[in-house]
Amino acid sequence: MSVEASPEALREAAEMWSTLSGVEFIRAMRDRRIPEISDISDYIGQVVTAADPGRVEISWTPAEKLCNPGGIVHGGYIAMILDNAVCLAASSTCDHFLPMLTLNLNIDYLRGVRAGETYTVTGTCVHPGATRMVSNAVLAGADGRPLAQASAGVIPNRAFKR
């Protein structure tokens, strides 16, 4: 769960917000140098493990609480993790980190996703446009086989523009 950040930690986060590139900010998130602003990453079992310009990698271990009555992870949570990956991939291309707004998210569900297993979600920005960006994401099992994939159009959330 997220912890209330000290005033010093909040000042450091504000400085990073103002000075780091998108990919540097995501790396700071990965390294937990920035306080969590919500419990969503913990709730869904998401951990950012790598970030390069135009590419992010997320380790995802969904819990039983994310399963549908059939015992597999609900498609809505699969959509959420894919959406997180496409948005972070786009954000990683920005001069400064900007959260993204999803315009469309197209998903192909290929195989069932089981709780308690660890998956890799890779997001790649294929068009880092000035106004509209396009990213893809793949959710893969430990064997590297894809379980779901998505493509999305996103735009920077201008409410956060500096």
C-alpha positions as CSV (number, residue, x, y, z in Angstrom):
1,M,0.0,0.0,0.0
2,S,1.1,3.5,-0.5
3,V,2.5,5.4,2.4
4,E,2.0,9.1,3.2
5,A,5.1,10.8,1.8
6,S,7.2,13.2,3.9
7,P,7.4,16.9,2.9
8,E,11.0,16.3,1.8
9,A,9.9,13.3,-0.4
10,L,7.2,15.4,-1.9
11,R,9.7,18.3,-2.7
12,E,12.0,15.7,-4.3
13,A,9.2,14.3,-6.4
14,A,8.1,17.8,-7.5
15,E,11.7,18.5,-8.6
16,M,11.9,15.3,-10.5
17,W,8.5,16.1,-12.1
18,S,10.0,19.4,-13.3
19,T,13.4,18.2,-14.5
20,L,13.3,14.5,-15.6
21,S,12.4,13.3,-19.1
22,G,9.5,10.9,-19.4
23,V,11.7,7.8,-19.4
24,E,13.8,9.1,-16.5
25,F,10.6,9.8,-14.5
26,I,9.3,6.2,-15.2
27,R,12.7,4.9,-14.1
28,A,12.4,6.9,-10.9
29,M,8.9,5.3,-10.4
30,R,10.5,1.9,-11.0
31,D,13.2,2.6,-8.4
32,R,10.5,3.9,-6.0
33,R,12.2,7.3,-5.7
34,I,8.7,8.8,-6.3
35,P,6.0,8.3,-3.7
36,E,3.0,6.3,-5.0
37,I,-0.1,8.5,-5.4
38,S,-2.5,5.6,-5.3
39,D,-2.6,1.9,-4.4
40,I,-3.5,0.7,-7.9
41,S,-0.1,-0.8,-8.7
42,D,-0.2,-2.8,-5.4
43,Y,-3.9,-3.7,-5.9
44,I,-3.4,-5.2,-9.4
45,G,0.1,-6.6,-8.8
46,Q,2.0,-4.4,-11.3
47,V,5.7,-3.5,-11.0
48,V,7.6,-1.5,-13.7
49,T,10.8,-3.3,-14.3
50,A,12.4,-1.5,-17.3
51,A,12.1,1.7,-19.2
52,D,13.8,3.0,-22.3
53,P,12.6,5.7,-24.7
54,G,9.5,4.2,-26.4
55,R,9.5,1.0,-24.5
56,V,8.5,-0.2,-21.0
57,E,8.3,-3.5,-19.3
58,I,6.0,-4.4,-16.5
59,S,6.1,-7.5,-14.3
60,W,2.5,-8.5,-13.4
61,T,1.4,-11.1,-10.9
62,P,-2.4,-10.9,-10.7
63,A,-4.1,-12.1,-7.5
64,E,-7.2,-14.3,-7.0
65,K,-9.2,-11.2,-6.3
66,L,-8.9,-10.3,-10.0
67,C,-10.5,-13.5,-11.2
68,N,-13.9,-13.9,-12.7
69,P,-16.3,-16.7,-11.6
70,G,-14.6,-19.1,-14.1
71,G,-11.3,-18.8,-12.1
72,I,-9.3,-16.9,-14.7
73,V,-8.2,-13.2,-14.5
74,H,-11.1,-11.0,-15.7
75,G,-10.6,-9.4,-19.1
76,G,-11.1,-5.9,-17.6
77,Y,-7.9,-6.3,-15.5
78,I,-6.1,-7.6,-18.6
79,A,-7.3,-4.5,-20.4
80,M,-6.1,-2.3,-17.5
81,I,-2.5,-3.7,-17.5
82,L,-2.3,-3.4,-21.3
83,D,-3.6,0.1,-21.0
84,N,-1.0,1.0,-18.4
85,A,1.8,-0.4,-20.7
86,V,0.7,1.5,-23.8
87,C,0.4,4.7,-21.9
88,L,3.7,4.4,-20.1
89,A,5.4,3.5,-23.4
90,A,4.0,6.8,-24.9
91,S,5.0,8.8,-21.8
92,S,8.5,7.5,-22.0
93,T,9.0,9.4,-25.3
94,C,8.1,12.8,-23.8
95,D,10.6,15.5,-22.9
96,H,8.9,15.6,-19.5
97,F,6.6,12.9,-18.1
98,L,3.0,13.4,-19.0
99,P,0.2,11.0,-18.0
100,M,-1.7,9.8,-21.1
101,L,-5.4,9.7,-22.0
102,T,-6.5,6.7,-23.9
103,L,-8.5,7.5,-27.1
104,N,-9.0,3.8,-28.1
105,L,-7.8,0.5,-26.9
106,N,-8.1,-2.6,-29.1
107,I,-7.4,-5.9,-27.4
108,D,-7.0,-9.5,-28.6
109,Y,-7.4,-12.0,-25.9
110,L,-5.4,-15.1,-26.9
111,R,-5.2,-17.4,-23.9
112,G,-6.4,-17.5,-20.3
113,V,-4.4,-15.6,-17.6
114,R,-4.2,-17.3,-14.2
115,A,-3.8,-15.7,-10.8
116,G,-0.6,-16.2,-8.9
117,E,1.6,-16.5,-12.0
118,T,4.0,-13.8,-13.1
119,Y,3.7,-12.3,-16.5
120,T,5.6,-9.8,-18.6
121,V,3.8,-6.9,-20.2
122,T,5.8,-5.0,-22.8
123,G,4.6,-1.7,-24.1
124,T,6.1,-0.1,-27.3
125,C,5.4,3.3,-28.7
126,V,5.2,2.9,-32.5
127,H,4.2,6.5,-33.3
128,P,5.3,9.2,-30.8
129,G,3.4,12.0,-32.5
130,A,3.1,15.6,-31.4
131,T,-0.6,15.3,-30.6
132,R,-1.7,11.7,-31.0
133,M,0.5,8.7,-30.2
134,V,0.1,5.0,-31.0
135,S,1.4,2.2,-28.8
136,N,1.2,-1.6,-28.7
137,A,1.5,-3.9,-25.7
138,V,1.9,-7.7,-25.4
139,L,1.1,-9.7,-22.2
140,A,3.3,-12.8,-22.3
141,G,3.7,-15.8,-20.0
142,A,7.0,-17.1,-18.5
143,D,7.5,-19.2,-21.7
144,G,7.3,-16.0,-23.8
145,R,4.0,-17.0,-25.5
146,P,1.6,-14.1,-25.9
147,L,-1.7,-14.3,-23.9
148,A,-3.1,-10.9,-25.0
149,Q,-2.1,-8.0,-27.1
150,A,-3.4,-4.4,-27.5
151,S,-3.0,-1.4,-29.7
152,A,-4.0,2.1,-28.6
153,G,-4.2,5.7,-29.6
154,V,-3.3,8.0,-26.7
155,I,-2.8,11.7,-26.1
156,P,-0.9,13.6,-23.4
157,N,-3.2,14.8,-20.6
158,R,-2.7,18.5,-21.1
159,A,-4.0,19.2,-17.6
160,F,-0.5,18.2,-16.4
161,K,1.4,20.2,-19.1
162,R,4.2,22.4,-17.6
